[in-house]
Amino acid sequence: MTIDFFADYSMTIDGATVTSPATFETWNPATEEMIARVPDAHRDQLEAAVTAARRAFPAWSARPVAERQALLARVGEVIERHAEDFMRLLTLEQGKARAGAEWEIGGSAIWCREIATQSLPVHVAERSAGRSVETRRVPLGVVGGITPWNFPVLLAVWKIAPALVAGNTMVLKPSPYTPLCTLKLGELLRDVLPAGVLNIVSGGNDLGAWMTAHPGIDKISFTGSTATGRRIMESASGNLKRITLELGGNDPAIVLPDVDIAETARQLFWAAFQNSAQFCVAAKRLYIHEDIYDDLSTALVDYARTVRVGDGSRQGTDLGPIQNRMQFEKLKALLADARAEGQHFLLGGEVDDGPGFFVPVTIVDNPPEDSRVVVEEAFGPVLPLLRFRDVDDVVRRANDTEYGLAASVWSRDTDQARAIAERIEAGTVWINEIHSFSPHVAFGGHKQSGIGIENALDGLAEYTNAQTIVTRTHQAAG
Ligand code: NAD
Protein backbone atom coordinates (compact mmCIF):
# COMPACT_ATOMS: atom_id res chain seq x y z
CA MET A 1 0.00 0.00 0.00
CA THR A 2 1.37 3.42 -0.94
CA ILE A 3 0.47 6.28 1.31
CA ASP A 4 1.83 9.77 1.70
CA PHE A 5 3.22 10.04 5.21
CA PHE A 6 3.50 13.81 5.00
CA ALA A 7 -0.06 14.80 4.07
CA ASP A 8 -3.73 13.87 4.54
CA TYR A 9 -4.01 12.77 8.14
CA SER A 10 -7.26 10.98 8.88
CA MET A 11 -8.73 8.85 11.63
CA THR A 12 -9.46 5.16 11.20
CA ILE A 13 -12.92 4.09 12.34
CA ASP A 14 -14.41 0.75 11.36
CA GLY A 15 -11.64 0.27 8.81
CA ALA A 16 -12.51 3.47 6.97
CA THR A 17 -11.03 6.94 6.51
CA VAL A 18 -12.73 9.48 8.74
CA THR A 19 -12.11 13.22 8.79
CA SER A 20 -13.79 15.82 10.94
CA PRO A 21 -15.01 19.35 10.29
CA ALA A 22 -13.07 20.44 13.37
CA THR A 23 -9.28 20.21 13.24
CA PHE A 24 -6.27 21.09 15.36
CA GLU A 25 -2.72 21.97 14.40
CA THR A 26 0.48 20.04 14.94
CA TRP A 27 3.84 21.79 15.09
CA ASN A 28 7.46 20.97 14.41
CA PRO A 29 9.14 21.68 17.77
CA ALA A 30 12.53 22.38 16.14
CA THR A 31 11.24 25.17 13.87
CA GLU A 32 7.85 26.12 15.38
CA GLU A 33 6.36 25.68 11.89
CA MET A 34 2.97 24.09 11.46
CA ILE A 35 3.15 20.59 10.02
CA ALA A 36 -0.49 19.72 9.46
CA ARG A 37 -4.06 19.97 10.62
CA VAL A 38 -5.56 16.79 11.93
CA PRO A 39 -9.14 15.77 12.78
CA ASP A 40 -10.45 16.80 16.18
CA ALA A 41 -12.90 13.98 16.85
CA HIS A 42 -16.45 14.88 17.71
CA ARG A 43 -18.25 12.93 20.43
CA ASP A 44 -20.33 11.14 17.78
CA GLN A 45 -17.13 9.95 16.15
CA LEU A 46 -15.97 8.41 19.40
CA GLU A 47 -19.38 6.72 19.60
CA ALA A 48 -18.86 5.36 16.09
CA ALA A 49 -15.40 4.07 17.02
CA VAL A 50 -16.64 2.34 20.18
CA THR A 51 -19.61 0.85 18.30
CA ALA A 52 -17.29 -0.46 15.58
CA ALA A 53 -14.95 -1.97 18.15
CA ARG A 54 -17.84 -3.65 19.97
CA ARG A 55 -19.20 -5.00 16.70
CA ALA A 56 -15.79 -6.40 15.73
CA PHE A 57 -15.18 -8.01 19.12
CA PRO A 58 -17.13 -11.31 18.84
CA ALA A 59 -15.45 -12.43 15.61
CA TRP A 60 -11.99 -11.19 16.61
CA SER A 61 -12.05 -12.81 20.05
CA ALA A 62 -13.37 -16.07 18.56
CA ARG A 63 -10.42 -16.39 16.17
CA PRO A 64 -7.75 -18.88 17.19
CA VAL A 65 -4.97 -17.06 19.02
CA ALA A 66 -2.50 -18.19 16.34
CA GLU A 67 -4.41 -16.12 13.75
CA ARG A 68 -4.36 -13.04 15.93
CA GLN A 69 -0.64 -13.56 16.58
CA ALA A 70 0.03 -13.89 12.84
CA LEU A 71 -1.81 -10.62 12.17
CA LEU A 72 0.20 -8.85 14.86
CA ALA A 73 3.41 -10.12 13.31
CA ARG A 74 2.19 -8.57 10.06
CA VAL A 75 1.66 -5.26 11.86
CA GLY A 76 5.36 -5.45 12.76
CA GLU A 77 6.25 -6.13 9.12
CA VAL A 78 4.23 -3.12 8.01
CA ILE A 79 6.09 -0.88 10.47
CA GLU A 80 9.40 -2.29 9.27
CA ARG A 81 8.50 -1.81 5.60
CA HIS A 82 7.63 1.84 6.23
CA ALA A 83 10.37 2.44 8.80
CA GLU A 84 12.07 5.23 6.88
CA ASP A 85 8.85 7.27 6.56
CA PHE A 86 7.93 6.59 10.17
CA MET A 87 11.36 7.77 11.36
CA ARG A 88 11.22 10.98 9.34
CA LEU A 89 7.69 11.78 10.46
CA LEU A 90 8.53 10.93 14.07
CA THR A 91 11.44 13.38 14.05
CA LEU A 92 9.24 16.02 12.41
CA GLU A 93 6.45 15.79 14.97
CA GLN A 94 8.31 14.71 18.12
CA GLY A 95 11.69 16.37 17.54
CA LYS A 96 13.93 13.42 18.39
CA ALA A 97 17.20 12.87 16.54
CA ARG A 98 17.77 10.07 14.05
CA ALA A 99 19.27 7.55 16.49
CA GLY A 100 16.29 7.96 18.81
CA ALA A 101 13.84 7.55 15.92
CA GLU A 102 15.64 4.37 14.81
CA TRP A 103 15.44 2.99 18.35
CA GLU A 104 11.73 3.75 18.62
CA ILE A 105 10.59 2.52 15.21
CA GLY A 106 12.91 -0.51 15.25
CA GLY A 107 11.68 -1.33 18.74
CA SER A 108 8.03 -1.02 17.65
CA ALA A 109 8.53 -3.66 14.94
CA ILE A 110 10.34 -5.98 17.36
CA TRP A 111 7.60 -5.56 19.96
CA CYS A 112 4.89 -6.61 17.49
CA ARG A 113 6.89 -9.64 16.42
CA GLU A 114 7.71 -10.74 19.96
CA ILE A 115 4.34 -10.09 21.59
CA ALA A 116 2.95 -12.14 18.68
CA THR A 117 4.76 -15.15 20.16
CA GLN A 118 3.01 -14.81 23.51
CA SER A 119 -0.14 -16.50 24.76
CA LEU A 120 -1.46 -17.24 28.19
CA PRO A 121 -1.48 -20.83 29.35
CA VAL A 122 -4.53 -22.45 30.95
CA HIS A 123 -3.80 -23.07 34.62
CA VAL A 124 -4.94 -26.52 35.70
CA ALA A 125 -5.55 -26.56 39.45
CA GLU A 126 -6.99 -30.05 39.51
CA ARG A 127 -7.48 -32.88 37.04
CA SER A 128 -8.60 -36.07 38.70
CA ALA A 129 -10.91 -38.90 37.83
CA GLY A 130 -14.28 -37.27 37.51
CA ARG A 131 -13.29 -33.63 38.08
CA SER A 132 -11.22 -30.79 36.61
CA VAL A 133 -10.60 -27.25 37.71
CA GLU A 134 -9.07 -24.91 35.16
CA THR A 135 -8.50 -21.19 34.95
CA ARG A 136 -8.21 -19.71 31.49
CA ARG A 137 -7.88 -16.11 30.34
CA VAL A 138 -10.61 -14.44 28.30
CA PRO A 139 -10.45 -11.03 26.60
CA LEU A 140 -12.13 -8.05 28.20
CA GLY A 141 -13.90 -6.50 25.19
CA VAL A 142 -12.99 -3.00 24.02
CA VAL A 143 -9.75 -1.44 25.24
CA GLY A 144 -9.23 2.32 25.21
CA GLY A 145 -5.58 3.23 24.71
CA ILE A 146 -4.31 6.72 25.58
CA THR A 147 -0.69 7.65 24.86
CA PRO A 148 1.75 10.54 25.55
CA TRP A 149 4.07 12.55 23.29
CA ASN A 150 7.54 11.31 24.20
CA PHE A 151 7.50 7.89 22.46
CA PRO A 152 4.24 8.06 20.50
CA VAL A 153 4.74 5.00 18.31
CA LEU A 154 6.44 2.58 20.70
CA LEU A 155 4.06 3.28 23.57
CA ALA A 156 1.07 2.83 21.24
CA VAL A 157 2.48 -0.53 20.13
CA TRP A 158 3.01 -1.54 23.78
CA LYS A 159 -0.79 -1.35 24.05
CA ILE A 160 -1.97 -2.43 20.60
CA ALA A 161 0.06 -5.65 20.47
CA PRO A 162 -1.02 -7.28 23.75
CA ALA A 163 -4.59 -5.94 23.59
CA LEU A 164 -5.16 -7.49 20.16
CA VAL A 165 -3.26 -10.74 20.74
CA ALA A 166 -5.35 -11.29 23.88
CA GLY A 167 -8.50 -10.99 21.74
CA ASN A 168 -9.71 -7.46 22.48
CA THR A 169 -10.59 -4.75 20.02
CA MET A 170 -9.41 -1.22 20.50
CA VAL A 171 -9.95 2.52 20.32
CA LEU A 172 -6.63 4.35 20.53
CA LYS A 173 -6.04 8.06 21.07
CA PRO A 174 -2.56 9.53 20.60
CA SER A 175 -1.43 12.72 22.33
CA PRO A 176 -2.67 15.84 20.54
CA TYR A 177 0.99 16.95 20.41
CA THR A 178 2.13 13.89 18.41
CA PRO A 179 -0.80 12.29 16.56
CA LEU A 180 0.73 11.97 13.08
CA CYS A 181 2.63 8.65 13.15
CA THR A 182 -0.23 6.96 14.99
CA LEU A 183 -2.77 8.18 12.42
CA LYS A 184 -0.56 6.88 9.60
CA LEU A 185 -0.20 3.54 11.38
CA GLY A 186 -4.00 3.29 11.50
CA GLU A 187 -4.20 4.12 7.78
CA LEU A 188 -1.63 1.43 6.89
CA LEU A 189 -3.40 -1.20 8.98
CA ARG A 190 -6.81 -0.74 7.32
CA ASP A 191 -5.67 -3.39 4.85
CA VAL A 192 -4.21 -5.69 7.50
CA LEU A 193 -6.70 -5.92 10.37
CA PRO A 194 -10.44 -6.61 10.11
CA ALA A 195 -12.61 -3.48 10.21
CA GLY A 196 -13.27 -2.22 13.73
CA VAL A 197 -10.47 -4.15 15.44
CA LEU A 198 -8.20 -1.10 15.74
CA ASN A 199 -9.79 2.34 15.62
CA ILE A 200 -7.58 5.43 15.85
CA VAL A 201 -9.16 8.71 16.90
CA SER A 202 -7.42 12.06 17.34
CA GLY A 203 -8.38 14.92 19.60
CA GLY A 204 -7.54 16.78 22.78
CA ASN A 205 -7.73 15.91 26.45
CA ASP A 206 -11.57 16.05 26.34
CA LEU A 207 -11.59 13.11 23.95
CA GLY A 208 -9.47 11.17 26.46
CA ALA A 209 -11.88 12.03 29.25
CA TRP A 210 -14.88 10.92 27.13
CA MET A 211 -13.12 7.60 26.59
CA THR A 212 -12.37 6.99 30.25
CA ALA A 213 -16.03 7.60 31.17
CA HIS A 214 -17.48 5.65 28.23
CA PRO A 215 -19.63 2.66 29.29
CA GLY A 216 -18.79 0.83 26.05
CA ILE A 217 -15.06 0.69 26.89
CA ASP A 218 -14.00 -2.10 29.24
CA LYS A 219 -10.42 -1.13 30.00
CA ILE A 220 -8.19 1.91 29.82
CA SER A 221 -4.51 1.42 29.16
CA PHE A 222 -2.87 4.77 29.77
CA THR A 223 0.65 6.15 29.63
CA GLY A 224 1.12 9.73 30.75
CA SER A 225 1.41 11.93 33.79
CA THR A 226 0.49 10.97 37.34
CA ALA A 227 -1.96 13.89 37.52
CA THR A 228 -3.91 12.57 34.52
CA GLY A 229 -3.64 9.01 35.86
CA ARG A 230 -5.47 10.06 39.01
CA ARG A 231 -8.27 11.63 36.94
CA ILE A 232 -8.55 8.50 34.82
CA MET A 233 -8.81 6.23 37.84
CA GLU A 234 -11.68 8.33 39.14
CA SER A 235 -13.50 8.56 35.85
CA ALA A 236 -13.07 4.86 34.99
CA SER A 237 -14.98 3.79 38.08
CA GLY A 238 -18.43 4.17 36.43
CA ASN A 239 -18.38 0.71 34.87
CA LEU A 240 -15.46 -0.62 36.93
CA LYS A 241 -13.11 -0.44 34.00
CA ARG A 242 -9.86 -2.32 34.29
CA ILE A 243 -6.97 0.11 34.23
CA THR A 244 -3.28 -0.04 33.52
CA LEU A 245 -1.56 3.23 34.36
CA GLU A 246 2.07 3.89 33.41
CA LEU A 247 2.80 7.27 34.95
CA GLY A 248 5.58 9.65 35.88
CA GLY A 249 8.83 9.01 37.70
CA ASN A 250 11.68 10.74 39.48
CA ASP A 251 14.26 8.00 39.14
CA PRO A 252 17.36 8.09 41.32
CA ALA A 253 20.75 6.85 40.12
CA ILE A 254 23.14 5.95 42.93
CA VAL A 255 26.85 5.97 42.07
CA LEU A 256 29.26 4.26 44.50
CA PRO A 257 32.90 5.38 44.76
CA ASP A 258 34.47 2.37 43.00
CA VAL A 259 33.19 3.06 39.44
CA ASP A 260 35.29 3.81 36.36
CA ILE A 261 34.81 7.57 36.17
CA ALA A 262 35.02 8.21 32.41
CA GLU A 263 32.92 5.23 31.34
CA THR A 264 30.29 5.82 34.02
CA ALA A 265 30.08 9.50 33.11
CA ARG A 266 29.24 8.57 29.51
CA GLN A 267 26.63 6.03 30.57
CA LEU A 268 25.09 8.38 33.10
CA PHE A 269 24.89 11.14 30.54
CA TRP A 270 22.67 9.04 28.29
CA ALA A 271 20.81 7.63 31.29
CA ALA A 272 19.76 11.17 32.12
CA PHE A 273 19.48 12.94 28.75
CA GLN A 274 18.28 10.34 26.22
CA ASN A 275 15.33 11.77 24.20
CA SER A 276 16.25 15.17 25.70
CA ALA A 277 15.26 13.69 29.06
CA GLN A 278 11.63 13.43 27.98
CA PHE A 279 11.69 9.89 29.23
CA CYS A 280 9.62 8.50 32.09
CA VAL A 281 12.60 6.40 33.24
CA ALA A 282 15.35 8.97 32.71
CA ALA A 283 17.80 9.13 35.61
CA LYS A 284 16.42 12.31 37.17
CA ARG A 285 18.44 12.57 40.40
CA LEU A 286 22.11 11.59 40.36
CA TYR A 287 23.41 10.66 43.80
CA ILE A 288 27.21 10.55 43.64
CA HIS A 289 29.45 9.42 46.50
CA GLU A 290 31.40 12.36 47.88
CA ASP A 291 34.78 10.69 47.22
CA ILE A 292 34.22 10.90 43.45
CA TYR A 293 31.72 13.76 43.25
CA ASP A 294 34.18 16.32 41.85
CA ASP A 295 35.85 13.95 39.38
CA LEU A 296 32.61 12.45 38.11
CA SER A 297 30.81 15.77 37.77
CA THR A 298 33.78 17.15 35.80
CA ALA A 299 33.78 14.07 33.53
CA LEU A 300 30.03 14.36 33.03
CA VAL A 301 30.28 18.02 32.05
CA ASP A 302 33.20 17.27 29.71
CA TYR A 303 31.20 14.53 28.02
CA ALA A 304 28.07 16.71 27.83
CA ARG A 305 30.06 19.38 25.95
CA THR A 306 30.63 16.88 23.11
CA VAL A 307 26.89 16.33 22.57
CA ARG A 308 25.09 18.37 19.94
CA VAL A 309 21.59 19.74 20.60
CA GLY A 310 19.65 20.84 17.54
CA ASP A 311 17.04 20.07 14.91
CA GLY A 312 16.63 16.29 15.00
CA SER A 313 16.30 16.14 11.21
CA ARG A 314 19.85 17.53 10.73
CA GLN A 315 22.68 15.06 10.46
CA GLY A 316 24.97 15.18 13.48
CA THR A 317 22.29 16.18 15.99
CA ASP A 318 22.34 14.04 19.14
CA LEU A 319 19.49 15.60 21.10
CA GLY A 320 16.44 17.37 19.73
CA PRO A 321 14.18 20.06 21.18
CA ILE A 322 11.53 19.84 23.87
CA GLN A 323 8.43 18.50 22.18
CA ASN A 324 5.94 21.28 22.89
CA ARG A 325 5.59 24.82 24.16
CA MET A 326 3.76 23.79 27.33
CA GLN A 327 6.69 21.62 28.45
CA PHE A 328 9.21 24.22 27.24
CA GLU A 329 7.59 26.93 29.38
CA LYS A 330 7.52 24.57 32.39
CA LEU A 331 11.25 23.99 32.03
CA LYS A 332 12.00 27.68 31.67
CA ALA A 333 10.07 28.31 34.91
CA LEU A 334 11.99 25.52 36.64
CA LEU A 335 15.32 27.05 35.57
CA ALA A 336 14.20 30.53 36.65
CA ASP A 337 13.31 29.09 40.04
CA ALA A 338 16.73 27.42 40.37
CA ARG A 339 18.44 30.70 39.44
CA ALA A 340 16.32 32.64 41.93
CA GLU A 341 17.40 30.19 44.62
CA GLY A 342 21.03 30.88 43.73
CA GLN A 343 21.79 27.36 42.58
CA HIS A 344 25.06 26.71 40.80
CA PHE A 345 24.92 25.43 37.21
CA LEU A 346 27.89 23.34 36.12
CA LEU A 347 26.54 23.56 32.56
CA GLY A 348 23.64 25.18 30.72
CA GLY A 349 20.80 26.92 32.49
CA GLU A 350 20.19 29.70 29.92
CA VAL A 351 17.55 29.23 27.24
CA ASP A 352 18.18 31.11 23.98
CA ASP A 353 15.45 32.80 21.99
CA GLY A 354 13.85 30.56 19.39
CA PRO A 355 12.86 29.46 16.93
CA GLY A 356 12.51 26.01 18.37
CA PHE A 357 11.87 24.75 21.87
CA PHE A 358 15.52 24.18 22.73
CA VAL A 359 16.72 23.76 26.30
CA PRO A 360 20.46 23.21 26.69
CA VAL A 361 21.82 20.28 28.66
CA THR A 362 21.76 21.67 32.19
CA ILE A 363 23.62 20.19 35.16
CA VAL A 364 22.95 21.60 38.63
CA ASP A 365 25.62 21.32 41.34
CA ASN A 366 24.32 19.74 44.56
CA PRO A 367 21.08 21.75 44.99
CA PRO A 368 19.07 21.47 48.23
CA GLU A 369 17.20 18.17 48.50
CA ASP A 370 13.87 19.97 48.75
CA SER A 371 14.40 22.25 45.72
CA ARG A 372 12.08 21.94 42.72
CA VAL A 373 14.82 20.56 40.43
CA VAL A 374 15.18 17.60 42.80
CA VAL A 375 11.60 17.02 43.92
CA GLU A 376 9.77 17.47 40.61
CA GLU A 377 9.87 15.38 37.48
CA ALA A 378 11.49 17.91 35.13
CA PHE A 379 10.79 15.88 31.97
CA GLY A 380 13.52 17.85 30.26
CA PRO A 381 17.32 18.18 30.27
CA VAL A 382 17.81 19.60 33.77
CA LEU A 383 19.78 17.22 35.98
CA PRO A 384 20.65 17.71 39.66
CA LEU A 385 23.87 16.10 40.94
CA LEU A 386 23.65 15.32 44.65
CA ARG A 387 26.41 14.36 47.07
CA PHE A 388 26.10 11.50 49.52
CA ARG A 389 28.38 9.86 52.07
CA ASP A 390 26.36 7.12 53.69
CA VAL A 391 24.40 4.29 52.04
CA ASP A 392 21.49 4.37 54.51
CA ASP A 393 21.15 8.09 53.93
CA VAL A 394 21.17 7.78 50.14
CA VAL A 395 18.59 4.98 50.18
CA ARG A 396 16.31 7.12 52.34
CA ARG A 397 16.73 10.10 50.01
CA ALA A 398 16.22 7.97 46.89
CA ASN A 399 12.94 6.64 48.31
CA ASP A 400 11.73 10.00 49.57
CA THR A 401 9.37 10.57 46.63
CA GLU A 402 5.78 9.83 45.68
CA TYR A 403 7.16 8.11 42.58
CA GLY A 404 8.52 4.58 42.22
CA LEU A 405 9.08 3.93 38.53
CA ALA A 406 12.73 2.87 38.18
CA ALA A 407 16.22 3.43 39.57
CA SER A 408 19.83 2.47 38.91
CA VAL A 409 22.87 1.60 40.99
CA TRP A 410 26.43 1.85 39.68
CA SER A 411 29.33 -0.04 41.28
CA ARG A 412 31.98 -2.70 40.65
CA ASP A 413 30.76 -4.38 43.82
CA THR A 414 27.61 -6.00 42.46
CA ASP A 415 26.74 -7.61 45.82
CA GLN A 416 26.61 -4.23 47.48
CA ALA A 417 24.74 -2.74 44.50
CA ARG A 418 22.24 -5.60 44.67
CA ALA A 419 21.70 -5.03 48.39
CA ILE A 420 20.96 -1.37 47.67
CA ALA A 421 18.70 -2.24 44.72
CA GLU A 422 16.56 -4.43 46.95
CA ARG A 423 15.93 -1.48 49.26
CA ILE A 424 14.77 0.87 46.48
CA GLU A 425 11.02 1.35 46.10
CA ALA A 426 10.72 1.10 42.32
CA GLY A 427 9.34 -1.25 39.68
CA THR A 428 12.69 -1.67 37.88
CA VAL A 429 16.20 -1.29 39.29
CA TRP A 430 19.10 -1.55 36.85
CA ILE A 431 22.63 -2.31 38.08
CA ASN A 432 25.51 -1.07 35.88
CA GLU A 433 23.23 -0.65 32.89
CA ILE A 434 20.03 1.22 32.19
CA HIS A 435 17.02 1.40 29.89
CA SER A 436 17.13 -2.19 28.73
CA PHE A 437 13.53 -3.15 27.97
CA SER A 438 12.11 -6.33 26.52
CA PRO A 439 8.69 -7.52 25.36
CA HIS A 440 9.33 -10.46 27.71
CA VAL A 441 10.23 -8.48 30.85
CA ALA A 442 7.61 -6.96 33.14
CA PHE A 443 7.62 -3.17 33.45
CA GLY A 444 5.48 -1.12 35.81
CA GLY A 445 5.59 1.51 38.51
CA HIS A 446 5.34 1.31 42.28
CA LYS A 447 3.69 3.98 44.43
CA GLN A 448 2.27 6.84 42.33
CA SER A 449 4.18 5.82 39.20
CA GLY A 450 1.39 3.54 38.16
CA ILE A 451 -0.83 0.54 38.50
CA GLY A 452 -0.25 -2.70 36.67
CA ILE A 453 2.31 -4.13 34.32
CA GLU A 454 3.17 -3.74 30.66
CA ASN A 455 5.09 -6.38 28.67
CA ALA A 456 5.73 -10.05 29.48
CA LEU A 457 2.91 -12.49 30.22
CA ASP A 458 1.94 -10.39 33.26
CA GLY A 459 1.30 -7.52 30.87
CA LEU A 460 -0.66 -9.70 28.47
CA ALA A 461 -2.78 -10.97 31.36
CA GLU A 462 -3.86 -7.38 32.09
CA TYR A 463 -5.88 -7.49 28.87
CA THR A 464 -7.89 -10.45 30.12
CA ASN A 465 -10.26 -11.64 32.80
CA ALA A 466 -9.61 -14.91 34.55
CA GLN A 467 -12.33 -17.49 34.03
CA THR A 468 -12.37 -20.63 36.14
CA ILE A 469 -14.24 -23.66 34.80
CA VAL A 470 -14.98 -26.46 37.23
CA THR A 471 -16.18 -29.67 35.57
CA ARG A 472 -17.52 -32.78 37.23
CA THR A 473 -17.53 -35.38 34.50
CA HIS A 474 -19.81 -37.90 36.23
CA GLN A 475 -23.00 -36.53 37.63
CA ALA A 476 -23.72 -37.82 41.07
CA ALA A 477 -26.66 -40.20 41.03
CA GLY A 478 -29.78 -38.28 42.02
P1 NAD B 1 -0.49 13.72 29.91
O1 NAD B 1 -0.99 12.98 31.07
O2 NAD B 1 -0.67 15.20 29.89
O3 NAD B 1 -1.17 13.21 28.57
C1 NAD B 1 -1.12 11.87 28.17
C2 NAD B 1 -2.35 11.54 27.36
O4 NAD B 1 -3.50 11.67 28.18
C3 NAD B 1 -2.58 12.44 26.15
O5 NAD B 1 -3.05 11.63 25.09
C4 NAD B 1 -3.67 13.38 26.64
O6 NAD B 1 -4.48 13.92 25.61
C5 NAD B 1 -4.49 12.46 27.53
N1 NAD B 1 -5.28 13.14 28.57
C6 NAD B 1 -5.04 14.33 29.17
N2 NAD B 1 -6.00 14.59 30.09
C7 NAD B 1 -6.84 13.53 30.10
C8 NAD B 1 -8.00 13.18 30.86
N3 NAD B 1 -8.49 13.98 31.80
N4 NAD B 1 -8.59 12.00 30.61
C9 NAD B 1 -8.09 11.15 29.69
N5 NAD B 1 -7.01 11.42 28.91
C10 NAD B 1 -6.39 12.61 29.12
O7 NAD B 1 1.03 13.30 29.78
P2 NAD B 1 2.09 13.80 28.71
O8 NAD B 1 2.46 15.21 29.10
O9 NAD B 1 1.63 13.52 27.34
O10 NAD B 1 3.32 12.81 29.01
C11 NAD B 1 4.29 13.09 29.94
C12 NAD B 1 4.11 12.25 31.18
O11 NAD B 1 3.98 10.87 30.85
C13 NAD B 1 5.30 12.31 32.13
O12 NAD B 1 4.86 12.46 33.46
C14 NAD B 1 5.97 10.96 31.96
O13 NAD B 1 6.74 10.56 33.04
C15 NAD B 1 4.81 10.08 31.69
N6 NAD B 1 5.24 8.87 30.99
C16 NAD B 1 5.20 7.68 31.67
C17 NAD B 1 5.63 6.52 31.06
C18 NAD B 1 5.60 5.20 31.77
O14 NAD B 1 5.68 4.18 31.12
N7 NAD B 1 5.47 5.18 33.07
C19 NAD B 1 6.07 6.57 29.74
C20 NAD B 1 6.10 7.79 29.08
C21 NAD B 1 5.66 8.93 29.72
Boltz pocket constraint, residues with backbone or C-beta under 6 A from the ligand:
constraints:
  - pocket:
      binder: B
      contacts: [[A, 146], [A, 147], [A, 148], [A, 149], [A, 150], [A, 151], [A, 173], [A, 174], [A, 175], [A, 176], [A, 203], [A, 204], [A, 205], [A, 206], [A, 207], [A, 208], [A, 209], [A, 210], [A, 212], [A, 223], [A, 224], [A, 225], [A, 226], [A, 227], [A, 228], [A, 229], [A, 231], [A, 232], [A, 245], [A, 246], [A, 247], [A, 248], [A, 249], [A, 279], [A, 280], [A, 281], [A, 377], [A, 379], [A, 405], [A, 445], [A, 449], [A, 450]]
      max_distance: 6.0
